[in-house]
Structures are given as structure tokens and as C-alpha cells.
Amino acid sequence: MIRYYLKTIIRNLIRNKFYSAINIVGLAIGITACILIMLYVQNELSYDKFNEKADRIYRVNGLEVLNGDTYNLPWTSPPLARVMQDEIPEVEEVVRLSHYLSMSLQYKDKVLNESKGCYADANFFKIFSTSFIYGDPNEALEQPYSVILSETTAKRYFGNENPIGKTLTRKNYKSFTVTGVIKDFPENSHIKPDFLVSFKSWSYNKSKNWFANSFYTYALVKEGTSKQVLDEKLKGVVKKHVGPYMKENKGISLEESIAQGNKLEYYTQSLTDIHLDNEVKAGQEPLGNSTYLAIFSIIAVFILVIACINYMNMSTAQSVKRAREVGIKKSLGSNRKNLILQFLSESVFVSFIALALSMALIKILLPSFNNLVDKQLIFKYTDNFNVIPLMLVFGIGVGIIAGSYPAFFLASFKPLKVLKGIHKSEGLHGKLRSVLVVFQLIVTIVLFSGTFFISKQIFFLQKQELGFNKDNLIIIDNAKSIDPQISSLKSELLAQSGILQVTSSNSIPGRGMYYEIFAHELSSLDRHINVLWTDVDFLKTYDIELIDGRFFEEGNPANRKSIVLNETALKELNIEDPIGKKVYKGQKTDKNTFTIIGIIKDFHYESLHKEVKPFGLYCDSDRLKYIGRYLSIRISGDIQENLKNIKQIWDTFAGGQSFDYAFLDEDFGRLYAADVQTRKVVSIFSALAIFIACLGLLALAAFVTEQRTKEIGVRKVNGARVGQILYSLNQNFIKWVAVAFVIATPIAYYTMTRWLENFAYKTTLSWWIFALAGFLALGIALLTVSWQSWRAATRNPVEALRYE
């Protein structure tokens, strides 16, 4: 029986080479696209699950509501870890991790800029799963100034030699002793430091300041401990420790603050939830986006469904040629069950051919797809025994789904009617085909609309005024390593004709800012204000407008007790006539008092996903020596010539340190990398979905023309023109596009509205986008079906009547 089915299937495929090829190619493209997208989705969902104790690891986040503003951040205070370890019995281990560090490290004559290092507690490896190549995980971070390198980092300095005990020199600081080398953190980790430094190297790790939320804190809990239990214990920590500290340092009790509508609490977040959390939008590495995963998953499903619909339509379009086969087999004793089994076997066979083709396509396309999504996805279907049965089940499933309708449709033919040539597909079958085609058109219009609108939003973001000039700005990272020569470096740079301005700062727009809590001298309302330390040339270099007062002045000792605020900070603090007024950082003491000397126009130092927040500028030259990480250089004229001159001057002062630079406009653009990536993915896979849908329309056009062959012949004999016949054949497609447009437009509108919630600043949902998508869908549909319609309309009527 199997041999008979196989011979019949192969014979039918060979007999209908063109349609068989379209079926196989359509399914192969659908399967390939679906698997590629699912690989990406699976990778995003797998973050941090490689940790052996992942189900018991939690990050402690801080939630603060201050005067109506909510701050949900992953940073906690230095003493929290110790208190959790000592006072919460459900906790086995607690470890702290700092933000990424930027520093220059030197070994012999090799000087490299590093930007992804962290301070970490000695018990880091009791919580997180890592593999040691050299060193002892129990001792590696016990001593101050010890450092553990990732495998890649160790090779940059030491090649393949064992670096244990060797010294990495840090200019103007104590040197680090290498005590371990570990395997690189996996790509699907939300933390991927290149090196770890013992927290005992930093005196700040002993701070008892409960408001200095600057560390990441992770807890390993005992088996059976729930998140709810841990969160409840953390409420007790806040009440016992944070409350008294608040009373002592702010003059207000925790209870009084809560009575005013404020909130301050810690809560836990499962390690495996961190990467896709849309509420806590901060972290060491770029976070994922669950909304985008949902969009990609839906596109993958739609592409596969469209491919299956194509197979259905293509198979039913060939029903004329299969009808007599069915009639003869039924008249010779075959029952409906056997016929259904035969046709399902045929579709599963085609599915397996398409699956085999898709495996080859995945191997070819995966490197390009990895570049597109900036991942290192792997699909080893020959090395993983679990993949093979999964692919078999997948192929069978696709085959059954794609072939179910054609199998039941063909098996339903009445032998007497089909042998007489009477086998019209009216009623339920015709309606179902119409529904399937309308569904394809709906998907096409939604994808068209989404692609156009995402492009429109990204163009809007790229052209939006930011409040500063990001063009022709070169950024040098880790400039603080050449202090105290920074002033001489700036002077040499400014002596060049192509260099207009130079400024030093601890951060730059797009790289994140520190925040501190301020209050106005006449108000008790505290506000979070993002702050930046810079020198006197910042406004001129970034071309930011000063709208009131003055900026910092060179050599003025009052700089360190002064502050410049933006318009939003002025509104938040509710200050009138601000110049000369006082603001307090934390407690209202002379030490924490700053005088407002100027007001700058709001500018977007974060992406346009977020609204402009309160912002302040400090100018403290002594502190800038230690934290002035960035040097911003505004240039004019020939870019390459300027870069050459800057590098020559840098090499004079940097003592072998590499010249690492970036252009601010490109660096700032990375804030929209996920959006640009989404546009590319949606565009490419939308094009694939539309291409597959066109194959389906071609199949239906073939079906319609075959059904109406005799009618067309009669019309032509009676004088009908080609244009009239084309209209007659295509009018249903126009109706279907119209129906699809009516259904698709609200779906696309709702989807785009939800997507826009990710942005504080957004373009408008223009009606022309939906209209354009509808017209394009109509145009593509008519172009696709008109080929078949033209062939039928221009055929000799005698041949058509003889055919019938």
C-alpha cells in the first residue's frame, strides 16, 4: 500500500511539474522563514536559563514613587546585600555587581581601553554558573585588586599563556593581579562582563548610604522559597533600616513619606524575566522587547499559514485534473477514507521535500539572518538528536494542515458526476476558498501598513530636533586615563584649524546619566534630577541654548557649588525667578546646597522613546579628573584629515593607549537600533509573506479560469472582448481586496497604536498609509491574477470548447 501511494504521489508530482514546484517552493519559503524567526524568539526567551540555579536566582529592584513620579530601577544601595545575608534566612547568597567600568589596562607595551568590567563580590560564582579555565572560584575575588578575565580578554593581553599572578597596570590607580580566567559569558546572558574586579578594591562597597542606589544586587534563595515571601521580608528591611536612615538624613520618617503618597520599596525579579521586562528599562546589556517578539512570532505564524493556504488553493485549483482519478478509483471500490489517506500522504510527502529544501536554505541564509538580528544563532539539526524528531513532527504537521482541506475536498467528489465532467465547487467549498484568500489579503495589507508606518516613525525620530547638534562631533572614550594632561591635550586640539570646540564630561547624550534627589529651598517636594559633570565648554560644544542666566566660567571657584538646570527641572521643582535660588541635594545642609546660575533649553539626552526629564549640570574640575570619561570634539572641514590630526595629538599624550573614537550621531543612533532592526525584519518577512500570498492568488486564478473555461469560450464566440472577460474574471478579486481592506485597516491601526506606546514622541497615524497599503495589495493581486486571466481571455474559443 505504501509503495502504491508513493508511486502515485511521484507520478502526480512529475505530471504537474510547474504547480508541484510552486507548492514545494512556497512551503519551503514559509518553513524557512518560520524556523528562522522562531530561532530568534527562542534565543530571546532563553536568556539566563543556562545558569544551573536560575530558578532560585532573583535580582532585587527598587521601586520608588516620589511626588507622583514612579521610578522602577534595577539598582539598590550598598548595605542591602549584607542585611539580606544576615537577616533573611531564606537567602543562601547575595552578590553585588557594579555598573560596567571603563578603564585603560596595560600589560608590558600593550595598552587597551576596556569598557565592560564590573566590581563583584567574592561569592559571585556561588550564584552564577561559569567555567573556570584558570584559578579557584572560591578564592579568585577574595583579595583587593584581584581581577578575573574572560577568555577573550585574557587572550588580548596574554595570548594562550596562563596569566595567573600576572599584573595589569591601570594608570593613576593601583594595579590588578590576575587571579582567574573564565569562559566568556554566553550571548544569552543579561550580564556579559569582560572582567571582574574584587569589590574589596573599592572603598565605596562599605558605604552605609541607603539612598545611594548604584549596585545590582542578586540573591540565591533556598529551595521552595517564593518570590512573595522574599518580597515581604524586603518590606521589613525597608522599615527596619531605610526608615531610620531617612529620618536621620532627610528629617522625615518613612511613615510620613508614605502618608504623603510616596513609596519606597525593594522587590525581587526572577533572573529569567530580566531580559524581556518592559517595566524595568535599564541594565548592563541592551534589553529585549516582548512586543517585538510577539510581532515576529505572529509574522512567522502568518507566513506558515499563508504557505499552507497556498497549498490548499493550488491543490483545489488542480481538482479538474484529479477529478477523473477520484471518480475512477471510487468506481473501482476505493472508499473515501482511502482517498483522504492518499491525498494527505501526498501533502506530507510534499511537506518533507519542502522541509529538506528549507534545511538547505537555513544553512545558506542563517549567517545573513544573524547579521540582520545581531545574534549568533545556531541550528545544528545533524548534531542534535532532539531536532530530527522535532523536524519530522513539524513536517508531518505542516503536511496535514496544508493537505487536509484538499484531501477532504477531492475525496468528496461523486464518481458519476466527475466521470460525466460535472464537478463544480459551489457552496461551502467556494466560500471557504474565498475566506482563505481574503485572509491572505488581510495579512498582506496589515504587513504593508506596518512596514510603511514603522519606516515613517523611524524617519520621524531621525529628523526630530534634539535640542543639541549631534553632527560633526567626535567622541573619545576613556579620556580620563590621560589626566592630568587633559588641559594640555585640549589646548593642542583647539590649535588645529579644523577643531572648533572640545569639552570633557562624565557622560554624553545617549549613554545614560546619574540621578540625584533635589528639593527647592522653598519647597518640601523632592524630585529625581539626572545630572552630568562637565567643564565650561559643554554648551558651546553641543550647541545647547542657554535661555536664562549664565553658564560656568573658567577658573571660577563658585562653579563647584553652582548648578545649571533645564526647563523641565525648573517646572518639576516649581521655581519662579530661578537665578540665584538654592536647591538641595538630599538633606538641606550647607554641604548639599547649590545655587542656580543658569537655565538651558530642554534637549533630548535620551532616546525619543522617553520624555525629556529633569536635568542638571555640575562643573567640578577636581571630580571631573576621576569621572571625566568622555572627550567631545566638534570638527569642521575634512573628516579624515581631522581624525588624523586628533590621533597624532592623542598619541602624544596617551602613552600608548589606543585611540578609540565614535561619531556622536552614529552613537546616538544606536538607541533606535532595535526599532531599525524591527523595520528590517518586518520588511523582509513581509515581502516573503506577500510573495507567498501571490503564489496563492496565482493558484486561485488558475482554479477560477479552469472552472470557467467553457463560459469564456461561449462569451468569446458571442463577441465578448478581452477587456470584458478580464473584468469578469477579476471582479471577485477586487471585491476580496475591498473586504480585506475593511477588515485589515482597524487591525493595522490597533497594532500600530500599541507599538507607538513604546515612544514618548510619535508621528501621526496617517490615513494615506492604509490607503497606500490597500492600493498596493490591489495592484499586486491584479497583476498576479491577470496573467492567468489574460491567458484564458486570449485563448482560441474553439480550443476552450473542445477542452470542455
N, C-alpha and C positions, 0 to 999 in steps of 0.2 A: 504493500500500500504506500509506504513512504517513498519507495523507488518510483512508483507511478506518479505520485504527486510531484516529485522532484523533476521528472521528465516533462510533465505538463507545464510546470512553472517556467522551466528554462525555455521550452518551446514558445510559450506565450511572450516571454521577455524578448526573445530573439525576433519573433514575428513583428513586434511593435517596438522596434529599436528606439525611435525618437521619443515616444511617450515614456518608455521604460527609463531612458536616460534622464528625462526631466524629473520623473519620480525619484530616482536614486539621487540625483544632484540636489534636488530640493530638500529631501530628508537629510542628506549628508550635511548640507549647509546649516540646516536647523539644529541638528545634533551637535555639530561643531560649535556653533555659537552658544548653545545652551551649556555645553560642558565647560567652555572657556569662562563664561560668566559665573557658573557655579564654582569653578576653581577659585575665582577671586572672592566670591561670597564666603566659601568655606574657609579660606585663609583669614578673612576678616573676623569670622566667628571663632577662629581657633586661638586668638590672642591669649597668651599667658597660660594656656592649658598644658604646655609642656612641663610646667612645674609639678613635681611629684605631689606636693601638698597644696595644690591650687585651690582645692575645695575648702581648705581651712585658713587661707590667707585673705586678710582684709586690709584695705587702705583706710586710714582714718581721715575723713574730710571735715572741714569746718563750714558750718552754716551760720551766717550772721545776718540779722535783719536790723538795720540801723536807720532810724527815722524814715521808715517806709521803703528803703532801698534794700534789696536782697543780694547777698554775696555768697555764692556757693563755690568754694575753692578747695583744692586738694592739699593745702598747706596747713601745718599745725605748728605749735610752739615747741621750743627745745625741751622743756621739762616734762612734756606729756608722756614720752616713751618711758621714762624712769618710773613715773607714777603708775602707769598701766602695768608695768612689770611687777611692781611692788604691791599694788593694791587690788588688782583684778585677778582672782585665782584661775579664772577660765583661760587666761592668756599664758601661753608657753614661752613665746619670744616676741620681743618688739625691736624693730630696727628702724633707724632713721637714715634718710638719704637726702643729700642736698640737691639744689639745682645743678644743672651742668656747669662745670667750671671752664674758664678759658685761661690758658697759660702757655708759656713757651717752655719747653723742656729740652735739655741738651745732654747728649752723650758724646764725649770726645768732640769731634768737629761737626757733628750733626745737630742742628737746631731746628726744631719743628714746632709749629703752632698747633696746640691741641684745644679742642672746644667741647669735648664730650666726656669730661671727667666728673666724678662725684665724690664728696666725702661720704663715708659709710661707716656704720657701727661694726664692731668686730664680729658680731653674730649674724652678719648678712647672709652667710652661706648655710646657716641653720634654717633659714626660711626659704630662700630662693635656690632652685636647682641649677647648678653649674658644674662643669667638669674641669678639674684642675689638671693642667699639664705639668707644671712645676709648683712646688710649695705645699704647705699644710693649711687647709682651710680653717682649722681651729686656731692657728697662730698668726696667719698672714696679716691681719689688721689689728693685732693686739698692741703693737708699739707705735708711738707717734712717728710721723714722717715715713711710714711704710706705705708702699704702693703696690697694687696688683694690676697687671696689664692684661688686656685681651690679647689673644694670639696674634691678631693682625697688627696691633700696636707694638707688641714686642718685636715682631719681625721688622717693623720700620726702623727700630733703633739697633737691634742686636742680630738681625738675620736669623739663622737657625740655632745659634748658640744658647745655652742655658743662662738666663740673665740674673738668676737668684744671687743676691748680695751686691749686685752692681748698682751704681748711683746715677740717678737722673738729676741734673742740676737745673734749678729754677732761679732765674736771675732776680736778684734783690730779695730772695727768700731762702729758707733752708732747703737743702737738697732732700730728695726722696730715695729711699733704699727699696729696690725691687724685692718683694717677698713672695711673689706668686705670679703665675701666668695661667689664665683660664681660657677655655674655648670662647669664641665670640658668642655674644648673646644671639639667640635665634631672631630671624626677621620678625616673627610674630610675637615679639615681646614689647610691652609698652615702655620698658626702660632698656636702653642699649648703650651703656657707658663704655668708653674705650679704655678707661682705667678707673680704679677705685683707690681713694686715699683714706687712711685711717682718720676717723673723726677726732681722735685724740691729738691730731696735728693742729686743730683749730680750737682756740680757747672759747669761741662762741658756743661750742657744743655744751658747755656747762652753764649757759645762761639760764636764769630762773624767770625770765620775762615771759609771762603767759600771753602777751599780746604780740610777740614777735613771731608771727606765723610765717615761717620761712623754710620749714623742712617737710619732706614727705615722710609719713610715719606708717609703717606696715606692722600688722600683728598676726602672729600664728596662734590660732586658738586650739584648745583641746577638742578631741573628737566629741561630736554631739552638741557642741556649743552653737547656739543660733545667733543670727545677726541681732535679733530683738533683745536677747539677754545682754549682749555686748553693748548695744546702744543704750540700754537702761543703765548699765554700770558707768558709761561715759557721762551720763547726765549727773551721776553722783560725783564724778571727778570735777565737772564744771562747778557744781555747787560747793564742793569742799575746798577747791584750790583756786579756781578762776574768780569766784565771788569775792573772797577776801582780798585777792590781789587787785581786783577792780576797785574795791572800796578804798584801799590804801593809795592807789596810784591815780585814780580818777575822781575820787571823792564822791562816788555814787555806788550804792550797793547793787548787786545783781537783781535783787527783788524789785528795787526802784526802777532799774532799767527795763525790766520785763513789764512793769506796770505802765511804762511809757509806750509800750507797743514794740519794744525791741526784743531781739532774741540772740542768744549766743549758745551754740551747742556743737558738740562733735558727734559724728555718726559714722558708721562703717559702710564700706562698699566692697563687694566681692571682687577679688582680683580679676576674675574673668569678665567682669562687666565694665572695667575701666575704659577699654579702648573705644567702645561704642556708646559711652554715656553722653547724652546730649545735654545734660544738666550741668555737669562739671566740665566746662570747656577750657581746661588748662592741663598741662602736663609736660613731661620731658620731651616726648615724641609727638608728632602730629597725630591727632585722634582720628578715628574713623567716623563715619556718619551713617547711622542706621536708616535714615531717609533715603540716602543714595543706594544702600544695599537693597532696600525694598524696591526702588525703581529698577535697578539692574535685574533683580530676581523676576520682577513682573515682565520685563522685556524678554528675558530668557524663556519664560514660560510661553509668552505670546509667540515668540519665534518658532518654538517647537510645535505649538498648537497650529500655527499657520501652515507649517510644513505638513502636518498631519491632515489638515483640511485640504491642502493641495492634492495629497494622495487620494483622498476621498473623491474630490471633484474630478481628478484625472481618471480614476477608475470608473466612475459612473459615466464620464464622457465617452469611455470606450465600451459602454454597455451594448451599443448597437452591434459591435463586432463579437461580443461574448454571448449575446442573447441566444443565437442558434446553438452554441456549445451547451448552454444550460438546457435548452429545450431537448436536444438530442439525449443528453445524459439522463434527464428526468424520464424521458420516454423509454429509455433502456433500463430503468429501475433505480437510478440514484435518487436518494431521498434528500430532503432539504438540509438535514444535519451534515451529510457527507459533503454537500456542495459548500456549505458555510465553512467547514473544516478545510476544504481545498483552498478557498479564497483567502481565509485567514493565514494558512500556511504560506501562500504566495506573498502576502503582505509582510509576514515575519521574515521570509527569505529576502525580500527587497530591503527590509529594515536592516538585516545583518550586512548586506552588501554596502548599504549607506553607512552603517556603523564602522565597517572596515575602512571605507574611504575617509570617514571623519577622523579616525585614528591617525591616518597619514596626514590629513590637513592640520590636526592639532600639533603634531610634531613639527610641521613646517611653520605654522603661524604662532606658536607659543612664544618664541623669542620676541617677535614684534608686539604681541599682546602684553608681554612683561614690560616692554618699554612704554607702552601706552598707559598701563596702570601703575608703573613704577614699583613692580614687585618682582620676586624671583620664584614664580610659581613652577612647580614640577608635576608632571603627570607621567609616572612610570608604570604603565599598565603591564609591562612584561616582568617587572621585578616584584610586584606586589600581588600576591595570590588573592587578596580580597577584591582587587579591582576587576579581575577577569570574570568571576561570577556576577559581580555587580553590573558589568557591561552586558553580560548575557541577559540578565533580567531586564536591563534597560532596553536592549534591542527587542526582546520579546514584547515588552510593554508598549513600546512605540509602534511596533508592527500590529499588535492587536488593536490599539487605539485608532491607528490610521486605516486599518483594513476592516474594522467592524461594520461600519455603515455600508461600504461597497459589498461586503460579503452577504449581509442580510438583504441588501437591495437586489443583487444579482440572483441570489437564491430564491427570491420571491417571484421570479418570472413564471408565468403559466406556460407549460410546454406547447399547448395547442395554439396559443396566441403568438408566441415568438416564432414558431415554425411557419406561421402564416405571415410573419413580418409585422405583427401588431404588438408593440411593447412600449407604449408611451409612458413616461414617468410623471404622471399627473398627481395631484393630491398631495399627500403628506411628503412624499419624496421630493417633489418640486419645491415645496415650501421650505423644507429643511435645507436644500441646497442654497436657496435664496438667503436664508438666515446665516449660513456659513460664509457666504460671500459678503454679506453686509457686515459680519463680524470682522472679516479681513479688512474691509474698507474703514471700519471704525478704528481699528488698531493703526492703520496707515495714517489716518487724519490726526489721531492723538500723537503719534510719534512725530509727524511733520510739525505739528503745533509746538510740541515740547522742544524739538531741535531749534526751531526758529526763536522761540521765546527764551531759551537758555542763552542762545547767542546774543539776543537783544539785551538781556540782563548783564551779561559779562561785558559787552561793549559799553553799557551804561556805567558800570563800575570803573572800567579802564579810563573813561573820559570824564568822570566826575571830578570836580575841583576838590583837592585835598586840603587846601589851606596852606600848603607849602610847595616849594618847587623841588620835585624829586629828580628832575632831569639834570644830566651833566654833573652828578655827584658821585665821586668815588669814595668807597668806604674801606678803610684799612682796619682789620680786626686785630685785637690784642696789642694795641699801641701802647698800653700802659707798661709793657715789658721794657720799653726803652727809656722810661723816666729815670733820672731827672733831665734827660736830654730832649724832652718833648718840646720845650720852648725853642731850643736851637733848631730842631727839626722843622717846626712851623715857620720860623724865620727864613730858613733856606728854601722851603717850599714856596713861600709868598714872594720870594725874589724872582721866581720864574714867571715869564710873561703870560703863560697860559693858565696860571693858577690865580683865581680871584679871591677865594676865602678858604680858611682852614679852621676847624673847630674840634674840640675834644669833648667827649661825653661818655657817660656810663651805659647809655643805650641809644638806639636810633629808632625812628618810626618803623613799625612793623616787627620789632624784636621784643616787644613787651616792656612793661615798666613796673617799677616797685610802687607799692601804695602805702600811704600812711594816713592816720586819722587826725583830722584837723577840726578845730572849732574856732568860731569868730569870738573876739573878745567880749562882744555884747550879746552873745547867744550861747545857749547850752546845747545846741544841736551839733552833734558830731557828724562828720562826713568823711568818707573814703576819698582821698585825692591821690591820683597817680603822680609820681614825682620823678624828675630827671635831674641829675647833676651834670652841669656843663660849664663851659667857660664863657667869656664875654662876647664871643663871636658867633654864638649859636644862631641868633635870629638873622644876622646878615647872611650866614652861610646857607641857611634853609629858606631864606626869603619869607619869613613869617611876619605878619603885620602886627606892630605894636600900636594899640588903639588908645592907650592912656598911660601916663607916667613915663618912666624910663626903664632901660634895661641895665644890667650890671656893668660896672665900669672897671677898667683895668687898674689894678693896684689899690682899689678902694676897700679898706678893711671892713666896711659895713656890709660887704657882699654876703659874708657868711651868715649874717643874721637877717638877711632880706629874702624875699620870695616874689616871684612873678607868677601870676595866676592867669588861667584862660577864662573866657566868658562864662563857660558852664560852671566852673568852680565858684565864680562870683555869685551866680544865681543860686547854687546849692547852699552856699554859706550865708546867703541873704545879706550881702554887704552893700550899703549905699556909700557913695563917695569913698571908694576903697583906698586911694593912695594915702599912705601914711598910717592906715589902720593896722591893728595887730591880729595875727592868727596864732593859735597854739597847737603844737604837735603833741597830742596826748594831753597830759596834765598841764594845767595853767600855771607854769612856773617861768621865771626869767630865762632859764636854760632852754626852754622849749618855745620861746617867743620869737616870732618872725614878723618883720614889717613888710607890708605890701608896697612895692615900689613901682610896679607896672602891671598892665593888663594886656594880654595878647589875644588876638582873634583866634577863635576855635580852629583847630586843624585836626585832621584825622591821623593820629599816630597809630591807630589800629585799623583793621580792615573795615570795609563798609558793611560787614555783617553786624557790626556793633555801632551803637550811637556814640557820639563824642562824650567822653566822661570828664569829670573834673580833673584838672591837670595843673601841676605847679613846677616851676623851675628853681633849682638851687644853684648857687655858684660858690663852691668852697674849694679853692685851689689845693689845699692840703689833702682833702679827702679824694679829690679827683686824681691825685697821684696814684692811689691804690685801686680806684674803681673806674678810671677813665679808659675803658676798653676800646672805644672806637675813635678813629680819626676820620672826620668827614672833610673831603676836599672838593670844592667847586671849581670846575675847569671850564675853559673856553678854547675854541680852536680845534686843532687836530688831536683826536683822542689818543692815537698810538704814540704820537710824539710826547704828549703829556704823561702817559703811562711810563714811557722810557725814562723821562726826567725824574718822575716821582720815585721810580725803583732805584735809580742811581743815588738819589739823596737818601732814600731809606737804607740802602745797603751801607752807606757811610756811617749811619748811626746805630743800625740794628745788630751789629756784631755777629753776623752770620744767620740771623733769624730770617726765615723765609718771608717773602713779600706776598701776603695773602690779601687780596682785594676783591671787591664786588661793586657793581653799579647799583645805586640805590633803587632805581626804577625797576630793575630786574629782581632785586632782593625783596622789594615791597610786593612785587607781583606774585611771589610765592604764596602770599596769603590767599590767593584765589586759585592756587594750583588744583585743589580738589574740585572746584567748580569748572575750571577749564578741562580737567580730566573727565568730568562727568559729561560735559558737552561733547567731547571727542567720542567717548564710549557710546553715548546715546545716538550720536550722528552715525557712527559706523554701523552699529547694530540696527539702527532704524533703517539704514539703507539696505541691509541684508533682509530685514523683515519685509520691506517694500518689494525687494527683488523677488523674494519667495512668493509674496502675495500676487505679484504679476504673473508668476507661473500658474497660480491658481485661477486667475482671471482668464489666462490663455486656455486652461483646461475647460472652464465653463463655456467659453466662446466656442470651443471645439464641440462641446456637448450640444449647445444650442443649435449650431449650424447643422450638425448631423441630424438632430431631431427635425429640423425644418427644411431638409434638403428638397423634398418633394414640393413643399409650399413655395420655396424660392423658384424652383423650376416653373411651376404653374404661373407665378407672378410675372416672370420674365417673358414667358410665352404670350401673356396677355398685355405686354407692353410696359411693365414696370421698369423704371430707370434704376441705375446702380445706386444713386443717392437715396432713392426711396427705400430700396432694400436695405441699405446700410442703416438708415434711420430705424426701420422696422426691427432689425437685429439688435441695435444698440440702445433702444429706448429703455429697456429694462435696466441696463447698466446705469443709465443716467438716473433713473428712479432710485436704484440702490445706493448710489453715491449721495443722493439728496437725503435719503433716510439715514445713512451712516453719518452724514454731516450734522444732522439734527441731534443725533444721539451722542456723537463724539465731542461736540463743542462744549457742553456742560462738563463732561468728564475731564477734558483737557483743561478747562477753566479751573475746576476744583483742584486738580493735580498741581497746576502751576501756582495757584494761590497758596496751597500748603507748602510748596517748595520755597516760595518767597518769604515765608515766615523765618527762614534762616538769615534774612538780611534786614538790617535796620533801614537801609536806603535801597529803594527798589524802583524799577521802571514801571510803566503802566501796562496793564493787560490790554493791548491794542486790539481792536476788532479785526484789523486787516490781517493779523497773524492767522486767525482762524479762517478767514475768508481765503487767504492765500493757500493754506493747507487744504481746504476744500477744493479749490480750483486745480491745485496740483494733483490731488487724488483723482479728480475727474479726468484731467488730461492724461495721466498715466493709465487710468483704466481704459479710456477710449483708444489710446494708442496701442495698448496691449490687445484689446479685443478686435480692433478694426482690421488687424492683419488677417484673422480668421474670417471676419465678416466680408472683407474685400475678396478673399479667395472664393467664398461662397457666392458673393454677388456677381462676380465676373465669370463664373463657370458657365459653360455652354449648357443651356436648359435641357437639351436633348440628353446630355450625359447625366444631368441631375435626375431626370425622369427615368432613364434607363437604370440608374443606380438604385432607385426605389423599386 
